């Protein structure tokens, strides 16, 4: 195909995507799964086409940011987590610790009256029975959003979204620079920047993985220049956004060696402690661990290995064995991560990112709960490799929203089976090809 015609089709695909994103942002409720699926198919096909064409990289990045801006004034349609963000932000704004109180506490007649903490807002929460588990960096954004818009929920949403937009712009720039440092094609940054799941879930549905990804990429970027203190500081902020990066510490030990890791780990620990110190005491720690324990023992959504084991357990015992399987699978994930980290020293940042991606893949495959936005971190890490199974997964993850077609939430296990079958087949094929390439490379040495 001639370059001019190819470019025209690419820009046409981007224009069609903009219209589809507008429809997703302002005219597609979560219950309308058919419309959601069709619009997502449009933007995903356009994404696959444009990321495989040669056209101006900065035009693609500009389009990626524009797509995110389309969502600026939209109420998140596919997630209602933002009600808890506003709830926690209003408590912080009133000088109250969100980790100390169950939401139901403020519905009691004798409870302190807090501006904006109302019965209407309480009724919208999907976590009424749980203590807040959002780490301090996320809580700081909740507080800022409420300070900027004390009365209006949509105003707070816009404020939070602007922060996530800045984080996403930073992530795209950092990925571009990391790809250049790794001598990988710069256009691969569009695999993340233009990815529909990333756009829809992070900025669109207001998920704070956007902040975590930014700080994690910043930590990797600083490692390239051997700036251990700045990298450790950024890694600590990543943990302060979401706790997930804690699983990557064993790989940093293998990358840095014991002596340098002591410095690095000290910076990470001081950064994390400094964030938590104003809000955390023994009671708060108990509350957080209680909520995390409930997460591993009660929540289940879009799982793979766990659903198979749950089926076996139900046939053996006659009841759901999640209280046993959840913790066991978590221990299994930890054991696999420690086993992977026992390999020889990780010499490069690219290899480090690869092991992080492998660990995160194992975590997701063994988890009891895999929401679509959990995949965005995996996508960011695999952009710095030749593996593309995360792109496939990001296309299939939209099938999970079939569970919300009716008010009575119910997963379609056939769609879950389809999702994981295709993802695992793709991953198996890529692993085979990877081993073949390594085998031929060793023969040619």
C-alpha positions as a Markdown table, in Angstrom:
| # | Residue | x | y | z |
|---|---|---|---|---|
| 1 | Unk | 0.0 | 0.0 | 0.0 |
| 2 | Unk | 1.3 | 3.4 | -0.9 |
| 3 | Unk | 2.5 | 5.5 | 2.1 |
| 4 | Unk | 0.1 | 8.4 | 1.3 |
| 5 | Unk | -2.9 | 6.1 | 1.2 |
| 6 | Unk | -1.7 | 4.2 | 4.3 |
| 7 | Unk | -1.4 | 7.5 | 6.2 |
| 8 | Unk | -4.9 | 8.6 | 5.0 |
| 9 | Unk | -6.4 | 5.4 | 6.3 |
| 10 | Unk | -4.5 | 5.8 | 9.6 |
| 11 | Unk | -5.8 | 9.3 | 10.1 |
| 12 | Unk | -9.3 | 8.1 | 9.1 |
| 13 | Unk | -9.1 | 5.3 | 11.7 |
| 14 | Unk | -8.1 | 7.9 | 14.3 |
| 15 | Unk | -11.0 | 10.1 | 13.4 |
| 16 | Unk | -13.5 | 7.2 | 13.6 |
| 17 | Unk | -11.9 | 6.3 | 17.0 |
| 18 | Unk | -12.5 | 9.8 | 18.3 |
| 19 | Unk | -16.2 | 9.5 | 17.5 |
| 20 | Unk | -16.4 | 6.0 | 19.1 |
| 21 | Unk | -14.6 | 7.2 | 22.3 |
| 22 | Unk | -17.1 | 10.1 | 22.5 |
| 23 | Unk | -20.0 | 7.5 | 22.4 |
| 24 | Unk | -18.2 | 5.3 | 25.0 |
| 25 | Unk | -17.7 | 8.3 | 27.3 |
| 26 | Unk | -21.2 | 9.9 | 27.1 |
| 27 | Unk | -23.7 | 7.5 | 25.7 |
| 28 | Unk | -22.8 | 3.9 | 26.7 |
| 29 | Unk | -24.0 | 2.7 | 30.1 |
| 30 | Unk | -22.4 | -0.4 | 31.6 |
| 31 | Unk | -25.7 | -2.4 | 31.1 |
| 32 | Unk | -25.7 | -1.9 | 27.3 |
| 33 | Unk | -23.1 | -4.6 | 26.7 |
| 34 | Unk | -23.9 | -5.0 | 23.0 |
| 35 | Unk | -23.2 | -1.3 | 22.3 |
| 36 | Unk | -20.1 | -1.3 | 24.5 |
| 37 | Unk | -18.7 | -4.4 | 22.7 |
| 38 | Unk | -19.3 | -2.9 | 19.2 |
| 39 | Unk | -17.8 | 0.4 | 20.0 |
| 40 | Unk | -14.8 | -1.2 | 21.7 |
| 41 | Unk | -14.4 | -3.5 | 18.6 |
| 42 | Unk | -14.2 | -0.4 | 16.4 |
| 43 | Unk | -11.6 | 1.4 | 18.5 |
| 44 | Unk | -9.6 | -1.8 | 19.0 |
| 45 | Unk | -9.5 | -2.6 | 15.2 |
| 46 | Unk | -8.5 | 1.0 | 14.5 |
| 47 | Unk | -5.7 | 0.6 | 17.2 |
| 48 | Unk | -4.4 | -2.6 | 15.7 |
| 49 | Unk | -4.3 | -0.9 | 12.2 |
| 50 | Unk | -2.7 | 2.3 | 13.2 |
| 51 | Unk | 0.0 | 0.8 | 15.4 |
| 52 | Unk | 1.1 | -1.4 | 12.5 |
| 53 | Unk | 1.4 | 1.5 | 10.0 |
| 54 | Unk | 4.2 | 4.0 | 9.5 |
| 55 | Unk | 3.0 | 7.5 | 10.2 |
| 56 | Unk | 4.2 | 10.4 | 12.3 |
| 57 | Unk | 4.8 | 9.2 | 15.9 |
| 58 | Unk | 3.9 | 12.5 | 17.5 |
| 59 | Unk | 0.6 | 12.6 | 15.6 |
| 60 | Unk | -0.2 | 9.2 | 17.2 |
| 61 | Unk | 0.8 | 10.5 | 20.7 |
| 62 | Unk | -1.3 | 13.7 | 20.1 |
| 63 | Unk | -4.3 | 11.5 | 19.1 |
| 64 | Unk | -3.8 | 9.3 | 22.2 |
| 65 | Unk | -3.9 | 12.4 | 24.5 |
| 66 | Unk | -6.9 | 13.8 | 22.6 |
| 67 | Unk | -8.8 | 10.5 | 23.1 |
| 68 | Unk | -8.2 | 10.8 | 26.8 |
| 69 | Unk | -9.3 | 14.4 | 26.9 |
| 70 | Unk | -12.6 | 13.3 | 25.3 |
| 71 | Unk | -13.5 | 11.7 | 28.7 |
| 72 | Unk | -12.7 | 14.8 | 30.7 |
| 73 | Unk | -16.3 | 15.8 | 31.7 |
| 74 | Unk | -17.8 | 12.3 | 31.5 |
| 75 | Unk | -19.0 | 10.4 | 34.6 |
| 76 | Unk | -17.2 | 7.0 | 34.6 |
| 77 | Unk | -19.7 | 4.6 | 33.0 |
| 78 | Unk | -18.0 | 1.3 | 33.6 |
| 79 | Unk | -17.0 | 1.7 | 37.2 |
| 80 | Unk | -18.5 | 3.2 | 40.4 |
| 81 | Unk | -15.3 | 3.1 | 42.4 |
| 82 | Unk | -15.1 | 6.9 | 42.1 |
| 83 | Unk | -17.9 | 7.3 | 44.8 |
| 84 | Unk | -15.4 | 5.8 | 47.4 |
| 85 | Unk | -12.7 | 8.2 | 46.1 |
| 86 | Unk | -15.0 | 11.2 | 46.8 |
| 87 | Unk | -16.1 | 9.7 | 50.1 |
| 88 | Unk | -12.5 | 9.3 | 51.3 |
| 89 | Unk | -11.6 | 12.7 | 49.9 |
| 90 | Unk | -14.4 | 14.4 | 51.9 |
| 91 | Unk | -13.3 | 12.6 | 55.1 |
| 92 | Unk | -9.7 | 13.8 | 54.6 |
| 93 | Unk | -10.9 | 17.3 | 53.8 |
| 94 | Unk | -12.8 | 17.3 | 57.1 |
| 95 | Unk | -9.6 | 16.2 | 58.9 |
| 96 | Unk | -10.8 | 12.6 | 59.4 |
| 97 | Unk | -8.7 | 9.5 | 58.7 |
| 98 | Unk | -10.5 | 7.4 | 56.0 |
| 99 | Unk | -8.7 | 4.2 | 57.2 |
| 100 | Unk | -10.3 | 4.4 | 60.6 |
| 101 | Unk | -14.0 | 4.2 | 59.8 |
| 102 | Unk | -16.3 | 1.9 | 58.0 |
| 103 | Unk | -18.7 | 3.9 | 55.8 |
| 104 | Unk | -21.7 | 2.6 | 57.8 |
| 105 | Unk | -20.3 | 4.4 | 60.9 |
| 106 | Unk | -21.4 | 7.8 | 59.4 |
| 107 | Unk | -25.0 | 6.6 | 58.9 |
| 108 | Unk | -25.5 | 6.3 | 62.7 |
| 109 | Unk | -27.4 | 9.1 | 64.4 |
| 110 | Unk | -24.7 | 9.7 | 66.9 |
| 111 | Unk | -21.9 | 9.9 | 64.3 |
| 112 | Unk | -20.1 | 13.2 | 63.6 |
| 113 | Unk | -21.7 | 15.2 | 60.7 |
| 114 | Unk | -19.2 | 15.5 | 57.9 |
| 115 | Unk | -19.8 | 17.9 | 54.9 |
| 116 | Unk | -20.7 | 15.9 | 51.8 |
| 117 | Unk | -20.9 | 12.6 | 53.6 |
| 118 | Unk | -24.6 | 11.9 | 53.0 |
| 119 | Unk | -27.0 | 9.0 | 52.8 |
| 120 | Unk | -27.2 | 9.4 | 49.0 |
| 121 | Unk | -23.5 | 9.1 | 48.6 |
| 122 | Unk | -23.4 | 6.2 | 51.0 |
| 123 | Unk | -26.0 | 4.4 | 48.9 |
| 124 | Unk | -23.8 | 4.6 | 45.9 |
| 125 | Unk | -20.7 | 3.0 | 47.5 |
| 126 | Unk | -19.8 | -0.5 | 46.3 |
| 127 | Unk | -17.6 | -1.0 | 49.4 |
| 128 | Unk | -19.9 | -0.1 | 52.3 |
| 129 | Unk | -18.7 | -3.0 | 54.4 |
| 130 | Unk | -14.9 | -2.5 | 53.9 |
| 131 | Unk | -12.3 | -0.1 | 55.3 |
| 132 | Unk | -10.5 | 1.9 | 52.6 |
| 133 | Unk | -7.5 | 0.3 | 51.1 |
| 134 | Unk | -6.3 | 3.0 | 48.8 |
| 135 | Unk | -2.7 | 4.0 | 49.6 |
| 136 | Unk | -1.6 | 7.6 | 50.5 |
| 137 | Unk | -0.7 | 8.9 | 47.1 |
| 138 | Unk | -4.1 | 8.1 | 45.8 |
| 139 | Unk | -5.7 | 9.5 | 49.0 |
| 140 | Unk | -3.8 | 12.7 | 48.4 |
| 141 | Unk | -5.4 | 13.0 | 45.0 |
| 142 | Unk | -8.9 | 12.3 | 46.5 |
| 143 | Unk | -8.2 | 15.1 | 49.0 |
| 144 | Unk | -7.1 | 17.5 | 46.3 |
| 145 | Unk | -10.1 | 16.8 | 44.2 |
| 146 | Unk | -12.5 | 17.5 | 47.0 |
| 147 | Unk | -10.6 | 20.7 | 48.0 |
| 148 | Unk | -10.9 | 21.9 | 44.4 |
| 149 | Unk | -14.6 | 20.9 | 44.2 |
| 150 | Unk | -16.1 | 20.5 | 47.7 |
| 151 | Unk | -19.8 | 20.1 | 46.7 |
| 152 | Unk | -19.8 | 18.7 | 43.2 |
| 153 | Unk | -19.0 | 15.0 | 42.5 |
| 154 | Unk | -18.5 | 15.7 | 38.8 |
| 155 | Unk | -16.1 | 18.6 | 39.7 |
| 156 | Unk | -14.1 | 16.2 | 41.8 |
| 157 | Unk | -14.1 | 13.6 | 39.0 |
| 158 | Unk | -12.7 | 16.3 | 36.6 |
| 159 | Unk | -10.0 | 17.2 | 39.1 |
| 160 | Unk | -8.9 | 13.6 | 39.6 |
| 161 | Unk | -9.0 | 13.0 | 35.8 |
| 162 | Unk | -6.7 | 15.9 | 35.2 |
| 163 | Unk | -4.1 | 14.4 | 37.6 |
| 164 | Unk | -4.4 | 11.0 | 35.8 |
| 165 | Unk | -4.1 | 12.8 | 32.4 |
| 166 | Unk | -0.8 | 14.3 | 33.5 |
| 167 | Unk | 0.3 | 10.9 | 34.8 |
| 168 | Unk | -0.5 | 9.3 | 31.5 |
| 169 | Unk | 1.3 | 12.0 | 29.5 |
| 170 | Unk | 4.3 | 11.3 | 31.7 |
| 171 | Unk | 4.0 | 7.5 | 31.3 |
| 172 | Unk | 4.0 | 7.9 | 27.5 |
| 173 | Unk | 7.0 | 10.1 | 27.5 |
| 174 | Unk | 8.9 | 7.8 | 29.8 |
| 175 | Unk | 8.0 | 4.7 | 27.7 |
| 176 | Unk | 9.3 | 6.5 | 24.6 |
| 177 | Unk | 12.6 | 7.3 | 26.3 |
| 178 | Unk | 12.9 | 3.8 | 27.7 |
| 179 | Unk | 12.3 | 2.3 | 24.3 |
| 180 | Unk | 15.1 | 4.6 | 22.8 |
| 181 | Unk | 17.5 | 3.5 | 25.6 |
| 182 | Unk | 16.7 | -0.1 | 25.0 |
| 183 | Unk | 17.2 | 0.3 | 21.2 |
| 184 | Unk | 13.6 | -0.8 | 20.5 |
| 185 | Unk | 11.4 | 0.8 | 17.9 |
| 186 | Unk | 10.1 | 4.1 | 19.2 |
| 187 | Unk | 6.7 | 3.5 | 17.6 |
| 188 | Unk | 6.1 | 0.7 | 20.1 |
| 189 | Unk | 5.1 | 3.5 | 22.6 |
| 190 | Unk | 1.8 | 3.6 | 20.6 |
| 191 | Unk | 1.0 | 0.1 | 21.8 |
| 192 | Unk | 0.4 | 1.7 | 25.2 |
| 193 | Unk | -0.5 | 5.2 | 24.2 |
| 194 | Unk | -3.3 | 4.3 | 21.8 |
| 195 | Unk | -4.5 | 1.1 | 23.6 |
| 196 | Unk | -8.3 | 1.3 | 24.1 |
| 197 | Unk | -8.3 | -0.6 | 27.4 |
| 198 | Unk | -5.7 | 1.9 | 28.8 |
| 199 | Unk | -7.6 | 4.9 | 27.6 |
| 200 | Unk | -11.0 | 3.6 | 28.7 |
| 201 | Unk | -10.0 | 2.2 | 32.1 |
| 202 | Unk | -7.4 | 4.6 | 33.4 |
| 203 | Unk | -8.6 | 8.1 | 32.4 |
| 204 | Unk | -12.1 | 7.1 | 31.3 |
| 205 | Unk | -13.0 | 5.0 | 34.4 |
| 206 | Unk | -10.7 | 6.8 | 36.8 |
| 207 | Unk | -8.4 | 4.0 | 37.9 |
| 208 | Unk | -5.3 | 5.0 | 39.8 |
| 209 | Unk | -3.1 | 2.4 | 38.1 |
| 210 | Unk | -2.3 | 5.4 | 35.9 |
| 211 | Unk | -0.3 | 6.9 | 38.8 |
| 212 | Unk | 1.4 | 3.7 | 39.7 |
| 213 | Unk | 2.5 | 3.0 | 36.1 |
| 214 | Unk | 4.0 | 6.5 | 35.9 |
| 215 | Unk | 6.0 | 6.2 | 39.0 |
| 216 | Unk | 7.1 | 2.6 | 38.1 |
| 217 | Unk | 8.3 | 3.7 | 34.7 |
| 218 | Unk | 10.0 | 6.7 | 36.3 |
| 219 | Unk | 11.8 | 4.3 | 38.7 |
| 220 | Unk | 13.0 | 2.1 | 35.7 |
| 221 | Unk | 14.1 | 5.2 | 33.8 |
| 222 | Unk | 16.2 | 6.5 | 36.7 |
| 223 | Unk | 17.8 | 3.0 | 37.0 |
| 224 | Unk | 19.1 | 3.4 | 33.5 |
| 225 | Unk | 21.2 | 6.3 | 34.8 |
| 226 | Unk | 22.0 | 4.5 | 38.0 |
| 227 | Unk | 20.3 | 7.1 | 40.1 |
| 228 | Unk | 19.4 | 4.8 | 42.9 |
| 229 | Unk | 18.0 | 7.4 | 45.3 |
| 230 | Unk | 15.7 | 8.9 | 42.7 |
| 231 | Unk | 14.7 | 5.5 | 41.4 |
| 232 | Unk | 14.0 | 4.3 | 44.9 |
| 233 | Unk | 12.0 | 7.4 | 45.7 |
| 234 | Unk | 9.8 | 6.9 | 42.5 |
| 235 | Unk | 9.4 | 3.2 | 43.4 |
| 236 | Unk | 8.2 | 4.2 | 46.9 |
| 237 | Unk | 5.6 | 6.6 | 45.3 |
| 238 | Unk | 4.5 | 3.7 | 43.0 |
| 239 | Unk | 3.8 | 1.6 | 46.1 |
| 240 | Unk | 2.0 | 4.7 | 47.6 |
| 241 | Unk | -0.3 | 4.7 | 44.6 |
| 242 | Unk | -1.0 | 1.0 | 44.6 |
| 243 | Unk | 0.6 | -1.8 | 46.7 |
| 244 | Unk | 1.2 | -4.0 | 43.6 |
| 245 | Unk | 4.9 | -3.0 | 43.0 |
| 246 | Unk | 5.9 | -4.7 | 46.3 |
| 247 | Unk | 6.0 | -7.9 | 44.3 |
| 248 | Unk | 8.8 | -6.6 | 42.2 |
| 249 | Unk | 11.3 | -6.0 | 45.1 |
| 250 | Unk | 13.0 | -9.4 | 44.8 |
| 251 | Unk | 13.9 | -8.7 | 41.1 |
| 252 | Unk | 15.4 | -5.3 | 42.1 |
| 253 | Unk | 17.5 | -7.2 | 44.6 |
| 254 | Unk | 18.8 | -9.5 | 41.8 |
| 255 | Unk | 19.4 | -6.5 | 39.6 |
| 256 | Unk | 21.3 | -4.3 | 42.1 |
| 257 | Unk | 23.0 | -6.9 | 44.3 |
| 258 | Unk | 22.9 | -6.8 | 48.1 |
| 259 | Unk | 25.0 | -3.7 | 48.8 |
| 260 | Unk | 23.2 | -1.4 | 46.3 |
| 261 | Unk | 19.8 | -2.9 | 47.2 |
| 262 | Unk | 20.3 | -1.9 | 50.9 |
| 263 | Unk | 20.6 | 1.7 | 49.8 |
| 264 | Unk | 17.7 | 1.3 | 47.3 |
| 265 | Unk | 15.5 | -0.5 | 49.8 |
| 266 | Unk | 16.2 | 2.1 | 52.5 |
| 267 | Unk | 15.0 | 4.9 | 50.2 |
| 268 | Unk | 11.9 | 2.9 | 49.3 |
| 269 | Unk | 11.1 | 2.2 | 52.9 |
| 270 | Unk | 11.6 | 5.8 | 54.1 |
| 271 | Unk | 9.4 | 7.0 | 51.2 |
| 272 | Unk | 6.7 | 4.6 | 52.0 |
| 273 | Unk | 6.8 | 5.2 | 55.8 |
| 274 | Unk | 6.8 | 8.9 | 55.2 |
| 275 | Unk | 3.6 | 8.6 | 53.2 |
| 276 | Unk | 1.8 | 6.3 | 55.6 |
| 277 | Unk | 3.0 | 7.8 | 58.9 |
| 278 | Unk | 0.4 | 10.7 | 59.1 |
| 279 | Unk | -2.5 | 8.3 | 58.6 |
| 280 | Unk | -1.4 | 4.9 | 60.0 |
| 281 | Unk | -1.4 | 3.4 | 63.5 |
| 282 | Unk | -2.0 | -0.1 | 64.8 |
| 283 | Unk | -5.7 | 0.1 | 64.5 |
| 284 | Unk | -5.4 | 1.4 | 60.9 |
| 285 | Unk | -3.1 | -1.5 | 60.0 |
| 286 | Unk | -5.6 | -4.0 | 61.4 |
| 287 | Unk | -8.3 | -2.4 | 59.3 |
| 288 | Unk | -6.3 | -2.4 | 56.1 |
| 289 | Unk | -5.2 | -6.0 | 56.6 |
| 290 | Unk | -8.8 | -7.0 | 57.3 |
| 291 | Unk | -9.9 | -5.5 | 54.0 |
| 292 | Unk | -7.1 | -7.1 | 52.2 |
| 293 | Unk | -7.9 | -10.4 | 53.8 |
| 294 | Unk | -11.5 | -10.1 | 52.6 |
| 295 | Unk | -10.2 | -9.3 | 49.1 |
| 296 | Unk | -8.4 | -12.6 | 48.9 |
| 297 | Unk | -11.0 | -14.7 | 50.6 |
| 298 | Unk | -14.3 | -13.3 | 49.3 |
| 299 | Unk | -13.9 | -11.4 | 46.0 |
| 300 | Unk | -13.9 | -13.3 | 42.7 |
| 301 | Unk | -14.1 | -12.0 | 39.2 |
| 302 | Unk | -12.7 | -13.1 | 35.8 |
| 303 | Unk | -10.3 | -15.6 | 37.2 |
| 304 | Unk | -8.7 | -18.5 | 35.4 |
| 305 | Unk | -6.8 | -21.1 | 37.5 |
| 306 | Unk | -8.9 | -20.2 | 40.5 |
| 307 | Unk | -12.1 | -20.9 | 38.7 |
| 308 | Unk | -10.9 | -24.3 | 37.7 |
| 309 | Unk | -9.8 | -25.1 | 41.3 |
| 310 | Unk | -13.1 | -23.7 | 42.6 |
| 311 | Unk | -15.0 | -26.1 | 40.4 |
| 312 | Unk | -12.9 | -29.0 | 41.6 |
| 313 | Unk | -13.3 | -27.9 | 45.2 |
| 314 | Unk | -17.1 | -27.5 | 44.9 |
| 315 | Unk | -17.4 | -31.1 | 43.5 |
| 316 | Unk | -15.3 | -32.5 | 46.3 |
| 317 | Unk | -16.7 | -30.5 | 49.2 |
| 318 | Unk | -20.0 | -29.2 | 48.0 |
| 319 | Unk | -19.3 | -25.5 | 48.8 |
| 320 | Unk | -17.1 | -22.6 | 47.5 |
| 321 | Unk | -13.6 | -23.1 | 48.8 |
| 322 | Unk | -12.3 | -19.5 | 48.2 |
| 323 | Unk | -11.4 | -19.1 | 51.8 |
| 324 | Unk | -8.8 | -21.8 | 51.3 |
| 325 | Unk | -7.9 | -21.3 | 47.7 |
| 326 | Unk | -7.4 | -17.6 | 47.8 |
| 327 | Unk | -4.6 | -17.6 | 50.4 |
| 328 | Unk | -3.1 | -20.7 | 48.9 |
| 329 | Unk | -2.9 | -19.1 | 45.4 |
| 330 | Unk | -1.4 | -16.0 | 47.0 |
| 331 | Unk | 1.3 | -18.1 | 48.6 |
| 332 | Unk | 1.8 | -19.9 | 45.3 |
| 333 | Unk | 2.3 | -16.6 | 43.5 |
| 334 | Unk | 4.9 | -15.6 | 46.2 |
| 335 | Unk | 6.7 | -18.8 | 45.8 |
| 336 | Unk | 6.9 | -18.5 | 42.0 |
| 337 | Unk | 8.1 | -14.9 | 42.2 |
| 338 | Unk | 10.9 | -15.9 | 44.7 |
| 339 | Unk | 11.8 | -18.8 | 42.4 |
| 340 | Unk | 12.0 | -16.5 | 39.4 |
| 341 | Unk | 14.1 | -14.0 | 41.3 |
| 342 | Unk | 16.6 | -16.7 | 42.2 |
| 343 | Unk | 18.0 | -16.7 | 38.6 |
| 344 | Unk | 21.4 | -15.1 | 37.9 |
| 345 | Unk | 21.7 | -11.4 | 38.3 |
| 346 | Unk | 19.5 | -9.3 | 36.1 |
| 347 | Unk | 22.0 | -7.3 | 34.1 |
| 348 | Unk | 19.8 | -4.8 | 32.2 |
| 349 | Unk | 16.7 | -2.7 | 32.9 |
| 350 | Unk | 15.0 | -4.3 | 30.0 |
| 351 | Unk | 15.6 | -7.8 | 31.5 |
| 352 | Unk | 14.3 | -6.4 | 34.8 |
| 353 | Unk | 11.1 | -5.1 | 33.2 |
| 354 | Unk | 10.7 | -8.5 | 31.5 |
| 355 | Unk | 10.9 | -10.4 | 34.8 |
| 356 | Unk | 8.4 | -7.9 | 36.3 |
| 357 | Unk | 6.0 | -8.6 | 33.5 |
| 358 | Unk | 6.5 | -12.4 | 33.9 |
| 359 | Unk | 5.7 | -12.1 | 37.7 |
| 360 | Unk | 2.7 | -9.9 | 37.1 |
| 361 | Unk | 1.4 | -12.5 | 34.5 |
| 362 | Unk | 1.7 | -15.2 | 37.0 |
| 363 | Unk | 0.0 | -13.1 | 39.6 |
| 364 | Unk | -3.0 | -12.4 | 37.3 |
| 365 | Unk | -3.3 | -16.0 | 36.2 |
| 366 | Unk | -3.4 | -17.2 | 39.9 |
| 367 | Unk | -5.6 | -14.3 | 41.2 |
| 368 | Unk | -9.2 | -14.7 | 42.3 |
| 369 | Unk | -10.0 | -11.3 | 40.8 |
| 370 | Unk | -8.8 | -9.8 | 37.5 |
| 371 | Unk | -10.6 | -6.6 | 36.6 |
| 372 | Unk | -9.8 | -5.3 | 33.1 |
| 373 | Unk | -7.7 | -2.3 | 34.4 |
| 374 | Unk | -5.4 | -4.7 | 36.2 |
| 375 | Unk | -3.9 | -5.5 | 32.7 |
| 376 | Unk | -2.8 | -1.9 | 32.0 |
| 377 | Unk | 0.4 | -2.3 | 34.1 |
| 378 | Unk | 1.2 | -5.6 | 32.3 |
| 379 | Unk | 0.7 | -3.8 | 28.9 |
| 380 | Unk | 3.1 | -1.0 | 29.9 |
| 381 | Unk | 5.8 | -3.5 | 30.9 |
| 382 | Unk | 5.5 | -5.8 | 27.8 |
| 383 | Unk | 5.8 | -2.8 | 25.5 |
| 384 | Unk | 9.5 | -3.0 | 26.4 |
| 385 | Unk | 9.7 | -6.5 | 25.0 |
| 386 | Unk | 8.7 | -8.5 | 21.9 |
| 387 | Unk | 5.8 | -10.2 | 23.7 |
| 388 | Unk | 2.3 | -9.0 | 22.6 |
| 389 | Unk | 0.0 | -11.4 | 24.5 |
| 390 | Unk | -1.0 | -8.4 | 26.7 |
| 391 | Unk | -2.3 | -6.6 | 23.7 |
| 392 | Unk | -4.5 | -9.6 | 22.9 |
| 393 | Unk | -5.6 | -9.8 | 26.5 |
| 394 | Unk | -6.5 | -6.1 | 26.4 |
| 395 | Unk | -8.8 | -6.7 | 23.5 |
| 396 | Unk | -10.5 | -9.7 | 25.1 |
| 397 | Unk | -10.9 | -8.1 | 28.6 |
| 398 | Unk | -13.9 | -6.1 | 27.5 |
| 399 | Unk | -15.9 | -9.4 | 27.5 |
| 400 | Unk | -15.9 | -9.3 | 31.3 |
| 401 | Unk | -18.4 | -6.5 | 31.2 |
| 402 | Unk | -21.0 | -9.0 | 30.0 |
| 403 | Unk | -21.5 | -9.6 | 33.8 |
| 404 | Unk | -23.2 | -6.3 | 34.1 |
| 405 | Unk | -25.9 | -6.8 | 31.5 |
| 406 | Unk | -28.6 | -7.1 | 34.1 |
| 407 | Unk | -28.9 | -5.6 | 37.7 |
| 408 | Unk | -28.3 | -9.1 | 39.0 |
| 409 | Unk | -24.5 | -9.4 | 38.5 |
| 410 | Unk | -23.7 | -12.7 | 36.8 |
| 411 | Unk | -20.5 | -13.7 | 35.0 |
| 412 | Unk | -20.7 | -15.6 | 31.6 |
| 413 | Unk | -18.2 | -18.4 | 32.2 |
| 414 | Unk | -18.2 | -19.3 | 28.5 |
| 415 | Unk | -16.8 | -15.8 | 27.7 |
| 416 | Unk | -14.3 | -16.1 | 30.5 |
| 417 | Unk | -13.2 | -19.5 | 29.0 |
| 418 | Unk | -12.9 | -17.9 | 25.6 |
| 419 | Unk | -10.8 | -15.0 | 26.9 |
| 420 | Unk | -8.3 | -17.2 | 28.7 |
| 421 | Unk | -8.1 | -19.8 | 26.0 |
| 422 | Unk | -7.1 | -17.3 | 23.4 |
| 423 | Unk | -4.7 | -15.4 | 25.7 |
| 424 | Unk | -2.9 | -18.6 | 26.8 |
| 425 | Unk | -2.7 | -19.9 | 23.2 |
| 426 | Unk | -1.2 | -16.6 | 22.1 |
| 427 | Unk | 1.2 | -16.6 | 25.1 |
| 428 | Unk | 2.2 | -20.3 | 24.4 |
| 429 | Unk | 2.9 | -19.4 | 20.7 |
| 430 | Unk | 5.1 | -16.4 | 21.7 |
| 431 | Unk | 7.0 | -18.4 | 24.3 |
| 432 | Unk | 7.7 | -21.1 | 21.6 |
| 433 | Unk | 8.9 | -18.5 | 19.1 |
| 434 | Unk | 11.0 | -16.8 | 21.8 |
| 435 | Unk | 12.8 | -20.1 | 22.7 |
| 436 | Unk | 13.3 | -20.8 | 19.0 |
| 437 | Unk | 15.0 | -17.4 | 18.5 |
| 438 | Unk | 17.2 | -17.9 | 21.5 |
| 439 | Unk | 18.2 | -21.4 | 20.3 |
| 440 | Unk | 19.2 | -20.1 | 16.9 |
| 441 | Unk | 21.1 | -17.2 | 18.5 |
| 442 | Unk | 23.1 | -19.6 | 20.6 |
| 443 | Unk | 23.9 | -21.8 | 17.6 |
| 444 | Unk | 25.2 | -18.8 | 15.7 |
| 445 | Unk | 27.5 | -17.7 | 18.5 |
